[in-house]
């Protein structure tokens, strides 16, 4: 796991060493073990390394035999040994056992088709001096981040936005449209970011920088192919088989490994499968507020599975003390409170291991979110003609709010495209009009959330409603929220996180499971639960997903209240946000008149991000957790022993 930076000067002028140095140095946390540079003509590559595979020989940038191609890469390629063997048979000469060198020779052999052959997580850039271009790609599902920006002079590409902010000519400006979408989704959907002019390389895309332009192209797409001809048992056995194979692949490393453990089936399954191959260290985190901690369940699961278990309790003060730095690590606002607890559990894990496995992606691939049960509960509306649905909605909307079933009628009268924007729907359009300043709300930058989801739903129009919801979440929630926080919060601690569920081979199989086997027996992820039941404690099979719950609802009424009020007053966002309404929500929440916790938290995270990155009131620089040195000393002692 590493951090990469590449720079192309459009004026064909030499890249300044101090520029690429500053862009690389600011992501020290992504790679505290080593750095490396290649500067040639108007091209520069910068690299920070966290040594995982070929610890001694994997220094980057790496070159080919003729030294006319150079590569920097972030991530892990789990099929690199097979590819390496094939490429050697084709005549390629390897100088290291690095998985990243395999990508370089693969590019020499198959050109821009190279990403299609890779199984893993990656973001990489190749300088191809033969064709005078940069070529690179981001992995299939967006596990590893990759951003780009274009100025009058340069095109910059990097693992984190903060690297691009070091590039002369890049402005620190809010993208108003991104801000609107953030209020809906609690993150900024692809391909935009919260910064005007800075974009993401979308997952499953490669890029070419040549002739002073950047070109992006999709190399792979998500496709569901349910197979109704196979029995339930086929999918149960197949799921267990493909997941054991994926976990085994994700064990590749020359450094200590462990796993995150909550109390749900996803992380517990990863630990149980990993335990079949090796002894496991597990890590859990919780809060000190009753009802907002899964530590007891995780502890019992760890005991059942026989792992060496470590746990941590985080209180409100510690959470608040670390919050500004963690928003800096996120690069842009992601209003998921669990991201901060993820940082703390990663910090603890980094004392013991360099690699952790985790359960992200199981819900999107195997149909795990409770909201996926909604099409079944609303099935009575599915056969209604359009005019009848409209009449039901019109009638329901006129009912008083206290009438039981009003929301059920409204949601049932809508199509899935109208009612589902992913796992987070923070502000409705009506509430946005109260939170956003009037001038901004009615400006040319305003876009409804349908402008994000419409094109995705068009590509999924042949699927049933549950599969449409999965498809949407894979293209929005998974990459924008789940994987964003997973990467940024673990890399803040120089810890590599691997996600065996989010694997191309796993998805290919999961995509064949019919909906009737995913949402069944009164639960979600039915196939996965059945596939894992013999490995897990009986109580885990039916437990609802909680992840790492955070008591922001409670803290905003108590410990966070004063801080929140001060932040609202101090933040320089009056041109974007109606502070009077935000203060009204905060006080209503404190008095118990309404639960505005998610909405308030979304605004507060944006305000804090704005202070850090736009107003620059808080200054942070290159930082490596002290736990990294502790871990190194432990590794050295183990090697001596």
C-alpha positions as CSV (number, residue, x, y, z in Angstrom):
1,X,0.0,0.0,0.0
2,X,1.5,3.3,-1.1
3,X,0.9,6.8,-2.3
4,X,1.5,7.9,-5.8
5,X,1.9,11.3,-7.6
6,X,2.4,11.9,-11.3
7,X,2.8,15.2,-13.1
8,X,2.8,16.2,-16.8
9,X,3.9,19.7,-17.9
10,X,1.8,20.8,-20.8
11,X,4.3,23.5,-21.8
12,X,6.9,20.7,-22.3
13,X,9.0,22.4,-19.6
14,X,11.0,20.3,-17.0
15,X,9.1,19.5,-13.9
16,X,10.6,21.1,-10.8
17,X,12.0,18.6,-8.3
18,X,10.7,20.7,-5.4
19,X,7.1,20.6,-6.8
20,X,6.9,16.8,-7.1
21,X,8.7,16.5,-3.8
22,X,6.1,18.7,-2.0
23,X,3.3,16.7,-3.6
24,X,4.7,13.4,-2.5
25,X,5.8,14.5,1.0
26,X,2.3,15.6,2.1
27,X,1.2,11.9,1.8
28,X,4.0,10.6,4.0
29,X,1.4,8.6,6.0
30,X,0.6,6.4,3.0
31,X,4.2,5.3,2.7
32,X,6.5,5.9,5.7
33,X,9.0,3.2,4.7
34,X,10.5,4.7,1.5
35,X,10.2,7.3,-1.2
36,X,11.3,7.4,-4.9
37,X,11.2,9.7,-7.9
38,X,11.7,9.6,-11.6
39,X,11.9,13.0,-13.4
40,X,12.4,13.0,-17.2
41,X,11.7,15.9,-19.5
42,X,8.2,17.2,-18.8
43,X,7.1,14.1,-16.8
44,X,7.6,13.4,-13.1
45,X,6.7,10.4,-10.9
46,X,6.7,10.5,-7.1
47,X,6.2,7.6,-4.7
48,X,5.7,6.9,-1.0
49,X,6.0,3.2,0.0
50,X,4.5,1.0,2.7
51,X,6.4,-2.2,2.2
52,X,4.2,-5.3,1.9
53,X,5.4,-7.5,-0.9
54,X,9.1,-7.9,-1.9
55,X,10.1,-5.7,1.1
56,X,13.7,-5.7,0.1
57,X,13.4,-5.3,-3.7
58,X,10.2,-3.5,-4.4
59,X,11.5,0.1,-4.4
60,X,9.6,2.3,-6.8
61,X,9.5,3.7,-9.4
62,X,10.3,0.5,-11.3
63,X,11.5,0.3,-14.9
64,X,11.4,-2.3,-17.7
65,X,14.5,-4.0,-19.2
66,X,15.1,-1.1,-21.7
67,X,14.4,1.6,-19.1
68,X,12.0,3.4,-21.4
69,X,9.0,2.6,-19.2
70,X,8.6,3.5,-15.6
71,X,5.7,2.6,-13.1
72,X,4.5,3.7,-9.7
73,X,1.6,1.8,-8.1
74,X,-0.6,1.8,-5.1
75,X,-2.4,-1.4,-4.0
76,X,-2.0,-5.2,-4.3
77,X,-2.4,-7.5,-7.2
78,X,-3.5,-10.9,-6.0
79,X,-3.0,-12.8,-9.3
80,X,0.5,-11.4,-10.0
81,X,2.3,-14.7,-9.6
82,X,0.2,-16.3,-12.4
83,X,0.6,-13.2,-14.6
84,X,4.3,-13.1,-13.8
85,X,4.8,-16.7,-14.9
86,X,2.9,-16.1,-18.2
87,X,4.9,-12.9,-18.9
88,X,8.2,-14.8,-18.3
89,X,7.1,-17.4,-20.8
90,X,6.5,-14.5,-23.2
91,X,10.1,-13.4,-22.8
92,X,9.9,-10.6,-20.2
93,X,12.7,-10.3,-17.7
94,X,11.8,-9.4,-14.1
95,X,14.2,-7.6,-11.8
96,X,12.0,-7.9,-8.6
97,X,9.3,-10.1,-7.2
98,X,7.0,-7.0,-6.9
99,X,3.4,-7.2,-8.0
100,X,3.7,-3.7,-9.4
101,X,6.5,-4.7,-11.8
102,X,4.1,-7.3,-13.2
103,X,1.7,-4.5,-14.2
104,X,4.5,-2.8,-16.2
105,X,5.4,-5.9,-18.2
106,X,1.7,-6.7,-18.7
107,X,1.3,-3.2,-20.2
108,X,4.2,-3.9,-22.6
109,X,2.5,-7.1,-23.6
110,X,-1.2,-6.1,-24.0
111,X,-1.2,-2.3,-23.9
112,X,-4.3,-0.5,-22.5
113,X,-6.0,-3.8,-21.9
114,X,-3.7,-4.4,-18.9
115,X,-6.2,-3.5,-16.2
116,X,-8.7,-6.1,-17.4
117,X,-6.2,-8.8,-16.4
118,X,-5.6,-7.6,-12.9
119,X,-7.3,-9.1,-9.8
120,X,-6.9,-6.8,-6.8
121,X,-7.0,-3.2,-5.7
122,X,-4.9,-0.6,-7.5
123,X,-4.1,2.8,-8.8
124,X,-1.1,3.2,-10.9
125,X,0.7,5.4,-13.5
126,X,3.1,4.3,-16.2
127,X,5.4,6.7,-18.0
128,X,5.7,5.3,-21.5
129,X,8.6,7.2,-23.1
130,X,8.2,5.3,-26.4
131,X,4.8,6.9,-27.0
132,X,5.5,10.1,-24.9
133,X,2.5,9.5,-22.6
134,X,1.3,8.6,-19.1
135,X,-1.0,5.6,-18.8
136,X,-2.7,4.4,-15.7
137,X,-5.9,3.0,-14.2
138,X,-8.0,2.6,-11.1
139,X,-9.3,-0.8,-9.9
140,X,-12.7,-2.3,-10.8
141,X,-14.7,-1.2,-7.8
142,X,-12.7,1.8,-6.6
143,X,-11.0,0.3,-3.5
144,X,-8.0,2.6,-4.0
145,X,-8.5,6.3,-4.7
146,X,-7.1,8.3,-7.6
147,X,-7.7,12.0,-8.4
148,X,-6.6,14.4,-11.2
149,X,-6.5,18.1,-11.8
150,X,-5.7,20.2,-14.8
151,X,-4.2,23.7,-14.7
152,X,-2.9,26.0,-17.4
153,X,0.5,24.5,-17.1
154,X,0.1,20.9,-15.8
155,X,-2.0,17.8,-15.4
156,X,-1.6,16.2,-12.0
157,X,-2.7,12.7,-10.8
158,X,-2.4,11.5,-7.2
159,X,-3.7,9.1,-4.5
160,X,-4.9,12.0,-2.4
161,X,-6.3,15.4,-3.1
162,X,-3.9,17.1,-0.7
163,X,-1.1,16.3,-3.1
164,X,-2.9,18.1,-5.9
165,X,-3.4,21.1,-3.7
166,X,0.4,21.5,-3.5
167,X,0.5,22.0,-7.3
168,X,0.9,25.7,-8.3
169,X,-2.3,27.0,-10.0
170,X,-4.7,24.7,-8.1
171,X,-7.4,26.8,-6.4
172,X,-9.1,25.9,-3.1
173,X,-12.7,26.5,-4.1
174,X,-16.0,24.7,-3.3
175,X,-17.8,23.1,-6.1
176,X,-21.4,24.3,-5.4
177,X,-23.0,21.4,-7.3
178,X,-20.9,18.9,-5.3
179,X,-22.1,20.6,-2.1
180,X,-25.8,20.1,-3.1
181,X,-25.1,16.4,-3.8
182,X,-23.2,16.0,-0.5
183,X,-26.3,17.2,1.4
184,X,-28.3,14.3,-0.2
185,X,-25.7,11.5,-0.2
186,X,-23.4,12.5,2.8
187,X,-20.5,12.3,0.3
188,X,-19.7,13.7,-3.2
189,X,-20.7,11.2,-5.9
190,X,-18.2,10.4,-8.7
191,X,-16.6,11.8,-10.7
192,X,-16.6,15.1,-8.9
193,X,-15.1,16.1,-5.6
194,X,-15.9,18.9,-3.3
195,X,-13.2,21.0,-5.0
196,X,-13.9,23.0,-8.1
197,X,-11.7,21.6,-10.9
198,X,-10.5,18.4,-9.1
199,X,-12.0,15.1,-10.2
200,X,-11.8,11.4,-9.5
201,X,-10.6,8.8,-11.9
202,X,-13.7,6.7,-11.8
203,X,-13.4,3.0,-10.8
204,X,-12.9,0.6,-13.8
205,X,-11.4,3.4,-15.9
206,X,-8.0,3.9,-17.4
207,X,-6.5,7.3,-18.4
208,X,-4.0,8.5,-21.0
209,X,-2.2,11.8,-20.7
210,X,-0.8,12.7,-24.1
211,X,-0.6,15.8,-26.4
212,X,-1.4,18.0,-23.4
213,X,-4.8,16.3,-22.8
214,X,-6.2,13.7,-20.4
215,X,-8.5,11.0,-21.8
216,X,-10.5,8.6,-19.6
217,X,-12.1,5.3,-20.8
218,X,-14.0,2.5,-19.1
219,X,-12.4,-0.9,-19.3
220,X,-14.9,-3.0,-17.3
221,X,-18.5,-2.8,-16.1
222,X,-20.7,-4.3,-13.4
223,X,-23.2,-6.9,-14.8
224,X,-25.7,-9.0,-12.8
225,X,-26.6,-12.3,-14.5
226,X,-29.0,-14.2,-12.1
227,X,-29.1,-17.9,-12.9
228,X,-32.6,-19.2,-12.0
229,X,-31.8,-22.8,-13.1
230,X,-29.5,-23.6,-10.2
231,X,-30.8,-24.7,-6.7
232,X,-30.2,-22.8,-3.5
233,X,-27.6,-25.3,-2.4
234,X,-25.5,-24.6,-5.4
235,X,-25.2,-20.9,-4.5
236,X,-24.5,-21.7,-0.8
237,X,-21.6,-24.1,-1.7
238,X,-20.3,-21.8,-4.4
239,X,-20.3,-18.8,-2.1
240,X,-18.3,-20.6,0.6
241,X,-15.9,-21.9,-2.0
242,X,-15.2,-18.6,-3.7
243,X,-14.9,-16.7,-0.5
244,X,-12.4,-19.1,1.0
245,X,-10.4,-18.8,-2.2
246,X,-10.6,-15.0,-2.1
247,X,-9.5,-14.8,1.6
248,X,-6.6,-17.1,0.8
249,X,-5.5,-14.8,-2.1
250,X,-5.8,-11.7,0.2
251,X,-3.3,-13.3,2.6
252,X,-0.3,-12.5,0.3
253,X,2.2,-10.4,2.2
254,X,5.6,-10.5,3.9
255,X,4.4,-8.6,7.0
256,X,2.0,-9.5,9.9
257,X,-1.8,-9.6,9.2
258,X,-4.9,-9.3,11.3
259,X,-8.6,-8.5,10.8
260,X,-11.3,-6.0,12.0
261,X,-14.2,-7.6,13.9
262,X,-17.6,-6.1,14.6
263,X,-20.5,-8.3,15.6
264,X,-22.1,-8.9,12.2
265,X,-21.8,-11.7,9.7
266,X,-19.5,-9.9,7.3
267,X,-16.4,-9.3,9.4
268,X,-17.0,-12.4,11.5
269,X,-17.0,-14.5,8.3
270,X,-13.7,-13.0,7.2
271,X,-12.2,-13.8,10.5
272,X,-13.6,-17.3,10.5
273,X,-12.3,-18.0,7.0
274,X,-8.9,-16.5,7.8
275,X,-8.7,-18.6,10.9
276,X,-8.8,-21.8,8.7
277,X,-5.5,-20.7,7.3
278,X,-3.6,-19.2,10.2
279,X,-3.8,-17.7,13.7
280,X,-5.6,-14.4,13.7
281,X,-5.3,-11.1,15.6
282,X,-8.7,-9.3,15.7
283,X,-9.5,-5.6,16.5
284,X,-12.7,-4.0,17.6
285,X,-13.8,-0.6,18.7
286,X,-16.8,0.8,20.6
287,X,-18.1,3.8,22.5
288,X,-18.8,4.3,26.2
289,X,-22.5,4.9,25.7
290,X,-24.8,1.9,26.4
291,X,-26.5,0.7,23.2
292,X,-23.8,2.1,20.9
293,X,-21.2,-0.6,21.3
294,X,-20.8,-4.1,19.9
295,X,-17.7,-4.9,21.9
296,X,-19.4,-7.6,24.0
297,X,-20.7,-9.4,20.9
298,X,-17.3,-9.0,19.1
299,X,-15.5,-10.4,22.2
300,X,-17.7,-13.5,22.3
301,X,-17.2,-14.1,18.6
302,X,-13.4,-13.7,19.0
303,X,-13.5,-16.2,21.8
304,X,-15.6,-18.7,19.7
305,X,-13.2,-18.3,16.8
306,X,-10.1,-18.4,18.9
307,X,-8.5,-15.2,17.8
308,X,-6.0,-13.0,19.7
309,X,-8.5,-10.2,20.4
310,X,-7.8,-6.5,21.0
311,X,-10.5,-3.8,21.7
312,X,-10.8,-0.1,22.4
313,X,-13.4,2.2,23.9
314,X,-13.6,5.7,22.5
315,X,-15.4,8.5,24.5
316,X,-16.7,11.8,23.2
317,X,-13.6,13.8,24.2
318,X,-11.2,11.6,22.4
319,X,-13.5,11.5,19.3
320,X,-13.7,15.3,19.2
321,X,-9.9,15.8,19.9
322,X,-9.0,13.8,16.8
323,X,-11.8,14.9,14.5
324,X,-10.0,17.9,12.8
325,X,-6.9,15.8,11.8
326,X,-9.1,13.0,10.6
327,X,-11.1,15.4,8.4
328,X,-7.8,16.5,7.0
329,X,-7.0,12.8,6.2
330,X,-10.3,12.4,4.5
331,X,-9.5,15.1,1.9
332,X,-13.2,16.0,1.4
333,X,-16.2,15.7,3.7
334,X,-17.7,12.3,4.3
335,X,-20.4,12.6,7.0
336,X,-20.3,9.0,8.2
337,X,-19.6,9.1,11.9
338,X,-18.3,5.5,11.8
339,X,-15.3,6.7,9.8
340,X,-13.8,8.2,12.9
341,X,-14.2,5.0,14.9
342,X,-12.6,3.2,12.0
343,X,-9.6,5.5,12.4
344,X,-9.3,4.5,16.1
345,X,-9.5,0.8,15.5
346,X,-6.9,1.1,12.7
347,X,-4.7,3.1,15.0
348,X,-4.9,0.2,17.5
349,X,-4.3,-2.4,14.9
350,X,-1.2,-0.6,13.6
351,X,0.6,-1.4,16.8
352,X,0.4,-5.1,16.0
353,X,0.1,-5.6,12.2
354,X,0.7,-3.9,8.8
355,X,-2.2,-5.5,6.9
356,X,-5.9,-6.0,8.0
357,X,-8.7,-7.8,6.3
358,X,-12.3,-6.4,6.6
359,X,-15.8,-7.2,5.6
360,X,-16.7,-4.3,3.3
361,X,-18.7,-5.1,0.2
362,X,-20.7,-8.1,1.4
363,X,-23.9,-6.1,1.5
364,X,-23.7,-4.6,-2.0
365,X,-22.7,-8.0,-3.6
366,X,-24.9,-10.4,-1.6
367,X,-27.9,-8.1,-0.9
368,X,-27.4,-7.3,2.8
369,X,-28.9,-3.9,3.5
370,X,-32.3,-3.9,5.2
371,X,-33.6,-1.3,2.7
372,X,-33.3,-4.1,0.0
373,X,-36.3,-5.7,1.7
374,X,-38.5,-2.7,0.8
375,X,-39.5,-3.9,-2.7
376,X,-41.0,-7.0,-1.1
377,X,-42.9,-5.0,1.5
378,X,-44.2,-2.7,-1.2
379,X,-45.1,-5.4,-3.7
380,X,-48.8,-4.7,-3.4
381,X,-48.1,-1.5,-5.4
382,X,-46.1,-3.1,-8.1
383,X,-49.1,-4.2,-10.3
384,X,-50.8,-0.8,-10.0
385,X,-51.0,1.2,-13.3
386,X,-49.2,4.5,-13.3
387,X,-52.3,6.6,-13.0
388,X,-53.4,4.7,-9.8
389,X,-50.0,5.1,-8.2
390,X,-50.2,8.8,-8.9
391,X,-53.7,9.0,-7.3
392,X,-52.4,7.1,-4.2
393,X,-49.5,9.5,-3.8
394,X,-51.7,12.6,-4.3
395,X,-54.1,11.3,-1.6
396,X,-51.3,10.3,0.8
397,X,-49.5,13.7,0.5
398,X,-52.6,15.5,1.6
399,X,-52.9,13.4,4.8
400,X,-51.8,14.9,8.1
401,X,-48.3,13.8,9.2
402,X,-49.6,12.0,12.2
403,X,-51.7,9.6,10.2
404,X,-50.1,6.1,10.5
405,X,-49.0,4.7,7.1
406,X,-48.7,8.0,5.3
407,X,-45.0,7.5,4.5
408,X,-45.7,3.8,3.4
409,X,-48.3,5.0,0.9
410,X,-46.0,7.7,-0.5
411,X,-43.0,5.4,-0.9
412,X,-45.2,2.6,-2.3
413,X,-46.6,4.9,-5.0
414,X,-43.1,5.8,-6.2
415,X,-40.9,3.7,-8.5
416,X,-37.6,2.5,-7.0
417,X,-35.8,5.1,-9.2
418,X,-37.9,7.9,-7.5
419,X,-37.5,6.7,-3.9
420,X,-34.0,5.2,-3.6
421,X,-30.9,7.3,-3.8
422,X,-28.7,4.8,-2.0
423,X,-28.1,4.0,1.7
424,X,-28.0,7.6,2.8
425,X,-30.7,10.2,2.1
426,X,-29.8,13.0,4.4
427,X,-31.7,16.1,3.2
428,X,-34.8,16.1,1.1
429,X,-35.1,18.7,-1.6
430,X,-37.6,20.5,0.6
431,X,-35.2,20.7,3.5
432,X,-32.3,21.7,1.3
433,X,-34.2,24.8,0.4
434,X,-34.2,25.7,4.2
435,X,-30.5,24.8,4.8
436,X,-28.9,26.3,1.7
437,X,-28.9,30.1,1.2
438,X,-31.6,31.2,-1.3
439,X,-29.2,32.7,-3.8
440,X,-27.2,29.4,-4.0
441,X,-30.3,27.2,-4.1
442,X,-31.7,29.0,-7.1
443,X,-28.4,29.4,-8.9
444,X,-27.3,27.8,-12.1
445,X,-25.2,25.3,-10.1
446,X,-28.2,23.5,-8.5
447,X,-28.8,19.9,-9.6
448,X,-31.3,17.5,-8.2
449,X,-30.0,14.1,-6.9
450,X,-31.7,12.5,-9.9
451,X,-29.0,14.0,-12.1
452,X,-26.6,11.6,-10.3
453,X,-28.8,8.4,-10.2
454,X,-30.7,8.7,-13.5
455,X,-27.9,7.5,-15.8
456,X,-27.0,4.6,-13.4
457,X,-30.6,3.5,-13.3
458,X,-30.8,3.6,-17.1
459,X,-28.0,1.0,-17.3
460,X,-29.8,-1.2,-14.7
461,X,-33.3,-0.9,-16.3
462,X,-33.5,-4.7,-17.1
463,X,-33.0,-5.7,-13.4
464,X,-35.5,-6.3,-10.7
465,X,-35.9,-3.6,-8.0
466,X,-33.5,-5.2,-5.5
467,X,-30.8,-5.7,-8.1
468,X,-31.3,-2.1,-9.2
469,X,-30.7,-1.0,-5.6
470,X,-27.5,-3.1,-5.4
471,X,-26.3,-1.7,-8.8
472,X,-26.9,1.8,-7.6
473,X,-25.1,1.3,-4.3
474,X,-22.1,-0.3,-6.0
475,X,-21.8,2.8,-8.2
476,X,-22.4,5.4,-5.4
477,X,-22.5,4.3,-1.8
478,X,-19.8,1.7,-1.9
479,X,-17.2,3.8,-3.7
480,X,-18.2,7.2,-2.3
481,X,-18.7,6.3,1.4
482,X,-17.6,2.8,2.3
483,X,-14.3,2.5,0.4
484,X,-13.4,6.2,0.8
485,X,-13.5,6.0,4.6
486,X,-11.8,2.6,4.6
487,X,-8.8,3.7,2.6
488,X,-8.3,7.2,4.2
489,X,-8.8,6.1,7.8
490,X,-6.5,3.1,7.6
491,X,-3.8,4.8,5.5
492,X,-3.8,7.6,8.1
493,X,-2.3,5.0,10.3
494,X,0.0,3.5,7.6
495,X,-2.1,0.4,7.7
496,X,-3.1,-1.6,4.6
497,X,-6.8,-2.7,4.5
498,X,-7.9,-5.5,2.2
499,X,-11.5,-6.4,1.4
500,X,-11.9,-10.0,0.2
501,X,-15.6,-9.6,-0.5
502,X,-14.8,-6.8,-3.1
503,X,-13.1,-9.1,-5.6
504,X,-13.9,-9.6,-9.3
505,X,-14.1,-13.4,-9.0
506,X,-16.4,-13.0,-5.9
507,X,-18.6,-10.6,-7.7
508,X,-18.8,-12.7,-10.8
509,X,-20.3,-15.5,-8.7
510,X,-22.5,-13.3,-6.5
511,X,-23.9,-11.7,-9.6
512,X,-25.5,-15.0,-10.6
513,X,-27.5,-15.4,-7.3
514,X,-31.2,-14.8,-7.9
515,X,-32.9,-12.2,-5.7
516,X,-35.2,-14.9,-4.3
517,X,-32.1,-16.4,-2.6
518,X,-30.6,-13.1,-1.4
519,X,-33.7,-11.7,0.3
520,X,-35.4,-14.7,1.9
521,X,-36.3,-16.4,5.2
522,X,-37.1,-13.0,6.7
523,X,-33.6,-11.7,6.3
524,X,-31.0,-10.3,3.9
525,X,-27.8,-11.9,2.5
526,X,-29.5,-15.3,2.9
527,X,-27.1,-17.2,0.8
528,X,-24.1,-15.8,2.5
529,X,-25.5,-16.4,6.0
530,X,-26.2,-20.0,5.1
531,X,-22.7,-20.4,3.5
532,X,-21.0,-19.2,6.7
533,X,-23.3,-20.6,9.4
534,X,-21.1,-23.6,10.2
535,X,-18.1,-21.3,10.8
536,X,-19.8,-18.9,13.1
537,X,-21.5,-18.7,16.5
538,X,-25.3,-19.4,16.0
539,X,-26.3,-15.9,17.2
540,X,-24.2,-14.2,14.4
541,X,-26.2,-15.8,11.5
542,X,-29.2,-13.6,12.2
543,X,-27.7,-10.5,13.7
544,X,-28.5,-7.2,12.1
545,X,-25.7,-5.2,10.6
546,X,-24.4,-2.3,12.8
547,X,-20.8,-1.9,11.9
548,X,-19.1,0.4,14.4
549,X,-22.1,2.5,15.7
550,X,-21.4,6.0,16.9
551,X,-23.6,7.9,19.5
552,X,-23.7,11.2,17.7
553,X,-27.4,11.4,18.5
554,X,-26.6,11.4,22.2
555,X,-23.3,13.5,22.0
556,X,-25.0,16.3,20.0
557,X,-27.4,16.8,22.9
558,X,-24.6,16.7,25.5
559,X,-20.8,16.7,25.0
560,X,-20.8,18.0,21.4
561,X,-23.5,20.7,21.8
562,X,-21.3,23.6,22.8
563,X,-18.6,22.7,20.2
564,X,-21.2,22.4,17.5
565,X,-22.7,25.8,18.3
566,X,-19.3,27.5,18.2
567,X,-18.4,25.8,14.9
568,X,-21.6,27.0,13.3
569,X,-20.9,30.6,14.4
570,X,-17.2,30.5,13.4
571,X,-17.3,28.8,10.1
572,X,-17.1,31.1,7.1
573,X,-19.9,29.5,5.1
574,X,-22.7,32.1,5.3
575,X,-22.7,32.3,1.5
576,X,-23.7,28.6,1.3
577,X,-25.5,27.7,4.5
578,X,-28.5,29.3,6.3
579,X,-26.9,29.1,9.8
580,X,-30.1,30.2,11.5
581,X,-31.9,27.1,10.4
582,X,-28.9,24.9,11.4
583,X,-29.0,26.4,14.9
584,X,-32.7,25.8,15.0
585,X,-32.2,22.1,14.2
586,X,-29.4,21.8,16.8
587,X,-31.7,23.2,19.5
588,X,-34.7,21.2,18.5
589,X,-32.5,18.1,18.6
590,X,-31.1,19.0,22.0
591,X,-34.6,19.5,23.4
592,X,-35.8,16.1,22.0
593,X,-38.3,17.7,19.6
594,X,-36.8,15.9,16.6
595,X,-33.9,13.7,15.7
596,X,-31.8,15.9,13.4
597,X,-28.5,14.1,14.3
598,X,-27.5,12.9,10.8
599,X,-28.4,16.2,9.3
600,X,-26.6,18.3,11.8
601,X,-23.5,16.0,11.6
602,X,-23.5,16.4,7.8
603,X,-23.4,20.2,8.1
604,X,-20.8,20.2,10.9
605,X,-18.4,17.9,9.0
606,X,-18.7,20.2,6.0
607,X,-18.0,23.3,8.1
608,X,-15.0,21.7,9.7
609,X,-13.7,20.6,6.3
610,X,-14.2,24.1,5.0
611,X,-12.2,25.6,7.9
612,X,-9.3,23.2,7.2
613,X,-9.1,23.2,3.5
614,X,-10.7,26.4,2.2
615,X,-10.3,28.9,5.1
616,X,-7.0,27.1,6.2
617,X,-7.6,27.8,9.9
618,X,-6.2,24.5,11.0
619,X,-2.7,23.6,9.7
620,X,-1.7,19.9,9.3
621,X,1.4,18.6,7.6
622,X,3.1,15.3,6.9
623,X,2.4,12.9,9.8
624,X,3.2,9.3,10.7
625,X,1.5,7.6,13.7
626,X,4.0,6.7,16.5
627,X,2.5,3.2,16.3
628,X,4.3,2.7,13.0
629,X,7.6,2.9,14.9
630,X,6.3,0.6,17.6
631,X,5.3,-1.9,14.9
632,X,8.7,-1.7,13.2
633,X,10.5,-2.5,16.5
634,X,8.3,-5.5,17.1
635,X,8.9,-6.8,13.6
636,X,12.7,-6.3,14.1
637,X,12.7,-8.2,17.3
638,X,10.7,-11.1,15.8
639,X,13.2,-11.3,12.9
640,X,16.1,-11.3,15.4
641,X,14.4,-14.0,17.4
